[in-house]
Each structure stands twice: as structure tokens, then as C-alpha cells.
Amino acid sequence: MSYLFKENRPDVTVSVQDDDTREGAAVEYRHPAIFDEVHQEPVDLLPNMSVDVNGILKDGFVRLVDFMPRMRPTGTTLDYAIVQAARVSYGAGTKTHRDDVGLIRHLLRNKHTSPFEMVELKFHVKMPIFVARQWVRHRTASINEYSGRYSEMPDECYIPEEWRGQGKNNRQGSEGVVEYEPSQSYEDPSLPLHLIEQANAEGVAFQEYKTRLEAGVSRELARTCLPLSTFTEWYWKIDLHNLMHFLRLRLDSHAQEEIRVYGCAIDAIISKLFPSTHSAFRDFIVESMTLSRLEIDALKGVEVEFPTKGEAAAWEEKKKLLGI
């Protein structure tokens, strides 16, 4: 179902009384309609969209709740809002779809970011707390999170299907798979089945949480025993420019897998809403690379000595990607 403006007119006229003019005179202020250039009625894009990604880390999800602007001309995508914002710098500017795509690519290629800040998106996300603590490091968004003080925490934990080993070169990363079994079994018939099947630590933690609540301990203190694998939820609102920065980091192969799957889900949503922007984003940001002065010298055949092991390792990785 689409919501159309009730009146199809090219502009809006507002009459106001001006005290400095003769009695009864009116001054007209003409506000051009947003979609005047394409001469089409604007429609609400959200009602006809299905933009939920469920089953992330089994119980998690990403759901697009709202975005701004909601209204756009029939037959266009939300890329239109970015082009429209950019055109205000120099008037009407380009007119065709091909010109629009070229303008978007020009903006991203040359890091003209303000037009992308004119678009905002609001997501409802459910993820483990340890993922949320990485996520919240991106401080350019508005967040409202599920409160363990006001509400009882759900009996949901993320248990990895396999246990990765500690990275040998990356101290904050992982690699390979290690064999791991809980040190002792823990089964309590009073626990839900999905908790009995969980690893020992999670099952013990949730039983202790329930015991504290039943004893009258406040929710804000009872929760202190819960593990970082407990699921939480929040509403997350961010503009497109900062969202692309988030995705650039969280789609990277060095990002932790458990947050990268959320990045992939959001990336898939963005590709449907902003196809031209997403294509340019992949070309100029996600699948591109930046070369340092020393790396450029190395490409020219100059003998280079990198000052740190990290820089040398990064250059070797870039050479593999470049096929040299």
C-alpha cells in the first residue's frame, strides 16, 4: 500500500500577515515541492518493504524500523535523496539516472560526505552483549537499549558452534578451531531445555540469576552474574555516512566474526535501499585499499624498509591482493 499526497500541486503557497505593510496586505512565501523536478507524486517507501534479517547467531536479528526521508518519487530509490541534497550546492544540476549515478560515485570517490548525512536509518537489533560492547564504540549513533533494571533478562545466550583458537599474530583476533568441552556437566530439571543444553557456565549463571530474583534481589543487582553471551536489544539510529564507516570496519576480514555477520546483514539491507550508493561504497571503500608513501615507493621499485613489523605485514597482505 502506498500513501500519496492528497493534492497534486507543484508548489505550496503560504500567506502570512505583515504588520509593516498596509492593513490587510499579505506576503506570499513559495516553497518549491521536494519532488517538483520529476513531476511525480511522492510515495512512502516503507510499507511495501520487507527488511528483516532473522536467525543471526541463532536468536539475533536486524530489522529496519524507519528511515528518513520516507517519501520519494515513484520509480526511484533512496539514492534520490542523496542526489537531491548534493544538488542544492549548484542548483538543479544533473537530470538523468546516469548523471545521478555519476554524481554519487563522484561524492564518495572524493569524500564529499555531507549529502550522505541527510539520510537516516533506524534499526531494531538483537545481539549478544559482547557484540553490543564492540558495536557501541561507534559513537555517531543514537541508541536506546533494553534495560535489565526495569525488565527481567531473557534466558537466551549465544553459544558458538565451534571454538576458535587465539590468533598468533593478531592479539585481539582468532584463528583455527580448538577442541573444548565444559569442565563439568550441569543439568537442572528446573531449567528450560535450551539452557540445560548450554555450556556449564551459562547454565549456572542463569540459575543463579533466577535464584536471586526469587529471593527478592533487585533486577539491577541480580543481573551482575549474567555472562557477556546474554542477548540484549536496542534501537539504533544513524545517518548513512556514519553507517558506511561502521560497515567499512565491521565488514573487514579482521573484524570479529560475530559482529561481522551483523555488518553483512545491514549491508544487504543498504544494497536494496541505496543500490547506486552501495555499489560505489563497495568500489571505493570496502573493496579498495589505501597506500602509504612507503608502499607507493615499493611499487615503484624503490628499496623500502618499513619501520614496524605491522606495516611490513600489512604491505605483504596488500601485495597478495594486488597479485604481485
N, C-alpha and C positions, 0 to 999 in steps of 0.2 A: 504493500500500500504506500502511495506517495502522497505527501502533503504539499499542496500547491498554494501559492499566494491567491487570495480570493480575487484580487484586482490585478489585471494585467496592464500595467502602465509603465512608460519608460522613465518616469521620474516622480518624485514625491515633493509636493509643494506645501510649505508650512507658512501660515500667515500669523504675524505677531504684531501687537500694538506698539508703536514707537512714540514715547512720551514727548520727544523733541520735535515731532512733526505736527502738522495741523491736526485738529481734533478729527478722529475717525479715519485717519490715514493708516495704511498698513504697509509693511515692508515684507517682501517675499524672499524666502531663502530656498533655493533649489538644491536639493541633494540628489545627485545622479544615482539611479538604481545600480546596485552592485553588478548585476548581470546585463547591463544595457548593451555592452559590446557585442554579445552573441545573440541578442534579441530572442531569448528563450526564457520560459518560466523556470524559476529555480525549484528544485525538488530536494526533499530530505533524503539523504543517502542511507541513514542508519536503519530504518525499518525493514528494508529488504535485504539486509546483510546478515550473514551468519559468521561470526568472527570469534568463536570459542575454540580453544585448543585444550583438550582434556587428556587425562592419563599421563601427565608429565611426572616422572618419578613415582608412578603408580597413582598417587592420590592428589597430585598437584594439578593446577590449571592456569591458563592465561585467558582472560575474557575482556574484550574491548567493550567498555561500558558506554563511552561517549567520545565525541571528538568535536573540535571547533576548527573551521566552520562546518556546520551540518548541511547547509544549503549550497547547492552548486548547480550549474546549468545542466539540463538534460543531455545525456550523451557524453559527459565529461567525468574525469576522475578528480580526486582531491589535489592532483598536481595543479589544477587550475588556480587554486587559492595561492600557491607559491608564486606562480607567474604573475598573477594579479598584483600581489604585494610588491614584486620586483618592478613592475611597470610604472608604479607611481613615481619612481625616480626620474623617468624621462617621458612621461605621457603615455599615449595609447600603445606605442611600440609595435611589437610583432603581432601578427593576427592568426597565422596558421598553426596547426598542430605541430608541424615540423619545426616551425620557429619556436614554439613553446618548449619542445624537447631540447632544442639547441640552447635556449636561454637557461633552462635548468642545469644542463651539463656545464655551461659556462659558469654559473654561480658556484657549483660545487668544485669545479676544477680550480677556480681562483679564490676559493674560500670566502665568498660573499655569503655570509651565513644568516643575516637578519631576515630575509624573506622566509626562511625555513622556521624561524622562531614565531611566525604568525600562525602556525598551525599547532594545535594542542590535542593530545590524546589522553584519555583516562582509562586505565586498566584495573580490573579486579584480578589479583594474583594470589595463588595459594602455593606456598613453598616451605621447605624446612627452614628452621630458624638459622642454621648455619649458612644457608644460601642468602637469606634475608640480610644477614650481617655483612656479607660482601656487597650485596645489591645497594644497601643504604649508603655506601661510600660515594655513590653518585649523588651529590648534594644539590643538584639543579632541578629537583622534582619536589612536588608536594605529596606527602604520604600521610595516610590515616590507617593505623594498624589495629588488628584485633587485640583487645585488651584482656590479659589474664588476670587483671584486678577486678574487672566487672563481670567477666564470664568464665565459666569453667573451661579449661583447656581440653580440646578433643583428644580422644585416645588414638592418635594417629602419629606414627613415626615413619621416617624413611630408613629402610634397611637395605644397604647395597646388595645387589645380586652377586657381586664379586668384590673382593677386597684388593685394591691396587696397592702396590708397594711404594715406598718413599723414593722420590726422584733422586738420582745420584748427582746430577749436575744442577738441577733446579731445586733449591732447598724448600720452596713452597709448593712444589709440584709432585706428581706421582707418575709411576710407570710400571708396566708389567702387572702381574697378578700374584698374590701370595696366598698360601693356604692358611686359613684362620677358622678356628672353631671356638665358641664361647668356653671359658674355663670350667664352667659347670652348668648343668641344666637347671632350669627354673620353671616349674609348672604349678599353677594355682587354678583349681577349677572355678574359682570365683571371677577370674579374669576373662574378658572377651577372647574368643578363639584366636583372633588375629594378633592379640598380644601374647598369648601363650606360644604362638609360633615365632615370635620375635626373639632376637638375641637376649641373653640373660640380663644385660644392663638395662635395656629399655623396659622389660617386663617388671623388674624390681622397682624401677623409678616410678612407673605409673601406679603400681600397687601402693607405694609409699605416698604418692600424691593423693590417691583416693582415701587412704587411711587418715591422713592429716585433715582432709576436708570433713570426713565423718566425725573426727574428734573435735570439730569446731574451729580449727585453724583457719585464719583468713585466707582467701584465694591469693592475695598478693604475696603471702609468705609460703603457702603450701606449694606453690609452683617452683620454688627455688631448687627442688630436686630433679626437675624435668631436664632431659637431655637436649642438646642442640639439634637433634634429629626430629624433634617435635614440629609438626606443621603449624604454621601461622598464616594469616591472610592480611592483605591490605589493599586499599585503593591507592593507585599511583598515577599522578598526573604530571605530564612532561611535554615540552614542546619538541617539535620534530628535529630541530638542530641538535639539542642535547640528547635526544633519543638515539640519533645516529652515532653520537660519541659513545653512548653506552654500548651500542651494538658493536662498534668497532673494537672495543676492548673485550666484550663478552662473547663474541663470535671467534675470537682469536684461538688458535690451537693451544696456546699456553694457558688459557683460562680453565678453571676447574670444570670438569665435565658436567657436574650437577647444576651449575649456573649457565653453562653454555647451551644446555637443552632449552632453557627458558629464553635465551637470546635467539635461538633458532625459531622458536615459536613466534616471538614478536616479529622477527624478520619476515616470516611467512605472512603475517598479517599486514605488515607495511608494504610488502610487494603487491598485495591486492588493492590497497587504498591509493598508493602513490607509485604506479608502475614505472613512470619515467624517472622519478626521483630515485627509486630503488635501484634501477639499472645503473644510473650514474653513481650512486653510492657504492655499488659493488665494483664498478670500473675504477673509480678514482680514490676510494678509501679502503674498502675491505680487501680487495684483491690487488692492491698496488703496494708499493714499498717506497720508503724514503731512504736516500743515500746520503751518508755523511761526506764531508770533504775528503777524508782519508779513503773512503770506499770509492769515490769518483776517481781519485788518483790511482787506486789499484786497478780500476777498469781501464785506465789509460796506459797501464803497463808500468807505472811508477812503483818502485820498491817501497813498500809501506810497512811500518812496524806499529801495530796497534798498542796503545798504552795499557789496556786491560785485557784479561782473558775473556771477559764478557763481550767486548767489542769484536775480538777476533772470532769468537764462536758465532756471533750474530752475522759477521761477514761470510763465514763459511756456509751458514744456513741460507743466506741470500744468494750465494753463488749456485747452490743446488737448485733454488727456484728459478734462477736465470739460465740454468743449463750450461754453466761454464766451470 
